[in-house]
Every structure is written in C-alpha cells, then in structure tokens.
Amino acid sequence: MKPFFTLLFLMFVAISGIRAQEKALSIPHTVYTLDNGLTVILHEDRTVPMVTVNVWYHVGSSYEKPKRTGFAHLFEHIMFEGSGNVKEGDFDNLLEAVGGNNNGSTTQDRTDYYETLPANALDLALFLESDRMGYLLEAMSPGKVDGQRDVVKNERRQNTENRPYGIATQTILENFYPKGHPYNWPVIGYMDDLTAASYEDVVEFFKKYYAPNNAVLVIAGDIEPTKTIEKVKHWFNEIPRGEVVTRPTAPAFELIGEKKLTVEDNVQLPRLYLAYQTPALYTPGDAEMDVAADVLAKGKNSRLYKRLVYELQIAQNVSAYQNGNALGGMFMVMATARPGIKLTQLQSIIDEEIGKLTITPPTEREVQRVVNQNESRILRQMESSMNKADMLQSYYRFAGNPDWLNEDFSRYKALQPSDISASARQYLNPKKRVVLSIVPKGKADLAVQ
C-alpha cells in the first residue's frame, strides 16, 4: 500500500502547487517621477543582501536617422568610457572592488544598463549611473568616439561579416521591412554610417536621448523604498530634463508574395530561414505565436525536430521563435541541413507541419507542455532581482504598466489549442514570407529555388 499512499501524497502536493499558482502574481513596487522627468520604480526583496540597479533609455536602433545607423549601439560602448567624475576604466574597477558586476545591451526599442552589487554599495551604482547620465559629455572627446567606433566596427566584422551565417539577420531585416521602416536596418548599423558619423552627431544624439525624462530607473533587491528614493533624488535631481522625445512610428505594411533570397557564404552546411509577419510584443496573437513556435520546434518532442532531425535525418538542427517588438513582430523558423541535403527538402517538411497546425489544433498535451514551460520560466525569473528589474522595465516600456506580470502569466494559461491553430492560420501564410537560403559558396543549387 505504501506506493499508493505515496502517489496520493504527490498528487496532493501537485494540486496544492497548482492552486498556489492560481493566486495573482505580482512584483510589488512603487513608482515615482522626479521633477526632471526621471521615472523611478522600486521593488523591495530582502531575500539576499544584494541589489540591482537597472536603467533603460527609451532609444534603440529604430530611433536613428537614415545614414546614421548604429548610434544607439555605439553609445552602449561610449557609456563605459568614463564621465565627468569617473575616470576611464574606473566604472568597472569601482564595481569589481565591491563585488559587483555590470553590463549593457541594445535592441531596436531600448538601451539597457545594469549593475548588480551588494546592497550596502547601492550609492556607488547610483553615483556611476547619474554621472554618466548627467556628465558624460565632460569626458567625451573625438578621440574616445573614434576609439569606440573602431571597436564597434570590429564587432560588426566579427559577428556579421566574418561569422558563418552572420549576414542572415541583416539580409532578412532589409527584405522583410520596407524602406523607411525603423526596423529595416541592423542594430549594429552599417560600416559607412559608422564611418560618416561626426563627433557633433554623437553629441547631438546624447543630448536628445540620454536625458532623465527619456529614462526609467529600476532598483530591485534589499532596499528600504522611502530611504532609497531619497538616495535617488540626491544623485539624479540636479540633472536637467531634456527635450521631449517622440517614439518612432511605423507605416502599416504587409508582406506580399513569397520573397526568395540566396546568399553564398563561407559555411559548410546550407541553412534555411523562413520569416513571417506577426503581432507586436504583449499584443493579441503574440502569446499564441510564442506557443506555436514551441509546439513546432522546442525540444526533442517538438514536431519539426521529430520529423527533420530524428525521423528523416535531413537536418542538423531546427528552431522557431516569435520575436515581438514595439512596432511589430517576426516569427522565424530556422533549420540547418545535413550534408548533401537541399533546402527545398527542409522547406517542404516545414510547410507540411505548419500546414497541419493551421488545419488541426495541437493536442491538449502539446499546449499544456508549452504553457507549463512558460509558467516555469516566468516563475524562475522571479527568483532573481536582476530578472525582476528587467521584467518591470519590459512591462513598463511595452505594456505601459510595470504591474503586468499577472496579465503576462494569465495570457498563456488562458490559451486553448484552437487559439494556436487560428493564429498559425492567420500569420503563417506561405504566400506572405521571406525565405532566405544561406549556402556554401559555389553551391547555389542547394538553395530554395
């Protein structure tokens, strides 16, 4: 009887866990706005004596001017090169001395900087962030700009021009979005634009976008909110507000026809990319397509993996993802062929599996597997102050409300198999997509014709 009672106990624990998860999820926080327009979001978590300081500037590559691409990413580098009261190199040195770490990243819609460090060193992170927000120009020079320009150019050579398949993202963006659309160029920018940028252009970009009224500061971790906001005021209040920043808008567009592209590259195996137009992040249809991507290609039990890699053994790997951004989304399927296999064979199987999904809803088990994985991902993110800070930033920027965690959690739980099929039918139209074949040089016959 012991195994029977053990099973009952495990079922009770599982049911209790499910009921616990049904409670509304939230990241408790307080929102402040300083006189200079800086938005401050504070989240108290006393689990460990650590704190994360996270600053999002609402500027990414989509805010750039034509012929001046790459500025947002260039600034991610310049921001670590010293400011009015911080010598070059000291940003990292000071943080490492107290056991902290830091980094930054740039996307089409925002630029992010963060520090994670012991809670008793919070003032150091606030000093460093306020100094480069308010006094970067005091330390910036044409020489420093030229130095970081060369670093970014070398990064582009390594990651785009000389890396196998590295040109794929740029090629897809240029052919997926129409000219004039803010997502038409790569985040890292173009070589000619980086070369042509003057020091005056860089100064203008900083003054316009790196102002407190275009930034959101999130502090998450072992803090006392009333004391922390006073610290924030101490370090940031004197920085003047900048001009009002207008967010980029995108002309409405629709992919018409199937656009087939072939690039011969220094690669060993051909790779296929299929790109479809989908909804923006956190908008209706985004979660459905996220689940569709996982049903198709996440894990060894996914449909495309089983067909292409395991059963037919014509692909080395396959993946799919929904990439929602502020101005729209892109659904991508990517598969690398095995030696001697033409990409037409891969496309045929991918189209067959997508076609099945558009006609017949996935099983309850398939959907539940993916939903459970997404729920676990969200819950795991809540274990870290750094992740929670980033979640508050993302919800504020893209959903307009930092208190959107429960809505994010719930939109997956509410999905039915028929929702996935309906969205796949609406967005995964083989007559409205970009098809990119990257093949070894001299092997154009392996591409989709």
C-alpha positions, 0 to 999 in steps of 0.5 A: 500500500505504501506506493499508493499512499505515496502517489496520493501524497504527490498528487496532493502536493501537485494540486496544492502547487497548482492552486498556489499558482492560481493566486495573482502574481505580482512584483510589488513596487512603487513608482515615482517621477522626479521633477526632471522627468526621471521615472523611478520604480522600486521593488523591495526583496530582502531575500539576499543582501544584494541589489540591482540597479537597472536603467533603460533609455527609451532609444534603440536602433529604430530611433536613428536617422537614415545614414546614421545607423548604429548610434544607439549601439555605439553609445552602449560602448561610449557609456563605459568610457568614463564621465565627468567624475569617473575616470576611464576604466574606473566604472568597472574597477569601482564595481569589481572592488565591491563585488559587483558586476555590470553590463549593457545591451541594445535592441531596436526599442531600448538601451539597457544598463545594469549593475548588480552589487551588494546592497550596502554599495547601492550609492556607488551604482547610483553615483556611476549611473547619474554621472554618466547620465548627467556628465558624460559629455565632460569626458567625451572627446573625438578621440574616445568616439573614434576609439569606440567606433573602431571597436564597434566596427570590429564587432560588426566584422566579427559577428556579421561579416566574418561569422558563418551565417552572420549576414542572415539577420541583416539580409532578412531585416532589409527584405522583410521591412520596407524602406523607411521602416525603423526596423529595416536596418541592423542594430549594429548599423552599417560600416559607412554610417559608422564611418560618416558619423561626426563627433557633433552627431554623437553629441547631438544624439546624447543630448536628445536621448540620454536625458532623465525624462527619456529614462526609467530607473529600476532598483530591485533587491534589499532596499528600504523604498522611502530611504532609497528614493531619497538616495535617488533624488540626491544623485539624479535631481540636479540633472536637467530634463531634456527635450521631449522625445517622440517614439518612432512610428511605423507605416502599416505594411504587409508582406506580399508574395513569397520573397526568395533570397540566396546568399553564398557564404563561407559555411559548410552546411546550407541553412534555411530561414523562413520569416513571417509577419506577426503581432507586436510584443504583449499584443493579441496573437503574440502569446499564441505565436510564442506557443506555436513556435514551441509546439513546432520546434522546442525540444526533442518532442517538438514536431519539426525536430521529430520529423527533420532531425530524428525521423528523416535525418535531413537536418542538423538542427531546427528552431522557431521563435516569435520575436515581438517588438514595439512596432511589430513582430517576426516569427522565424523558423530556422533549420540547418541541413545535413550534408548533401541535403537541399533546402527545398527538402527542409522547406517542404517538411516545414510547410507540411507541419505548419500546414497541419497546425493551421488545419488541426489544433495541437493536442491538449498535451502539446499546449499544456507542455508549452504553457507549463514551460512558460509558467516555469520560466516566468516563475524562475525569473522571479527568483532573481532581482536582476530578472525582476528589474528587467521584467518591470522595465519590459512591462513598463516600456511595452505594456505601459504598466510595470504591474503586468506580470499577472496579465503576462502569466494569465495570457498563456494559461488562458490559451486553448489549442484552437487559439494556436491553430487560428493564429498559425492560420492567420500569420503563417501564410506561405504566400506572405514570407521571406525565405532566405537560403544561406549556402556554401559558396559555389553551391547555389543549387542547394538553395530554395529555388 
